[in-house]
C-alpha cells in the first residue's frame, strides 16, 4: 500500500462528520453498478462499460443535442482522435466528459490538479 493511501486512511479517521456528502441513506446503488452496452463508434461496433449514472448523463447529453447516445460517443471518439491522436482509456474519458457536462451546467469549471 502506498504512503498516500495510508495517509488518506489515517486522515479519514480524523474527520468523523463530513458535511454535504452525496452518499446518503437514500443513495441508489444501482447508479454505481457497471453496465456493458454495445455501441457503434463511427461505424465500428464495440462494447463500452460504464456505471449506470454515466449512461443516464449520456442520455441527457444526447437528448439536449437531439441525437442518440451513439452519436454523442462517436462525436467524442472522432474529436479525441482528431485533436489528440486518440486516448488509451475511452471509458475514463467518457466519465470525465459526463462530469464536465454537469459542472458546466452548474456554471463551474474543473481545473487540472
C-alpha positions, 0 to 999 in steps of 0.5 A, spaced: 500 500 500 502 506 498 504 512 503 498 516 500 493 511 501 495 510 508 495 517 509 488 518 506 486 512 511 489 515 517 486 522 515 479 519 514 479 517 521 480 524 523 474 527 520 468 523 523 462 528 520 463 530 513 458 535 511 454 535 504 456 528 502 452 525 496 452 518 499 446 518 503 441 513 506 437 514 500 443 513 495 441 508 489 446 503 488 444 501 482 447 508 479 454 505 481 453 498 478 457 497 471 453 496 465 456 493 458 452 496 452 454 495 445 455 501 441 457 503 434 463 508 434 463 511 427 461 505 424 465 500 428 461 496 433 464 495 440 462 494 447 463 500 452 462 499 460 460 504 464 456 505 471 449 506 470 449 514 472 454 515 466 449 512 461 443 516 464 448 523 463 449 520 456 442 520 455 441 527 457 447 529 453 444 526 447 437 528 448 439 536 449 443 535 442 437 531 439 441 525 437 442 518 440 447 516 445 451 513 439 452 519 436 454 523 442 460 517 443 462 517 436 462 525 436 467 524 442 471 518 439 472 522 432 474 529 436 479 525 441 482 522 435 482 528 431 485 533 436 489 528 440 491 522 436 486 518 440 486 516 448 488 509 451 482 509 456 475 511 452 471 509 458 475 514 463 474 519 458 467 518 457 466 519 465 470 525 465 466 528 459 459 526 463 462 530 469 464 536 465 457 536 462 454 537 469 459 542 472 458 546 466 451 546 467 452 548 474 456 554 471 463 551 474 469 549 471 474 543 473 481 545 473 487 540 472 490 538 479 
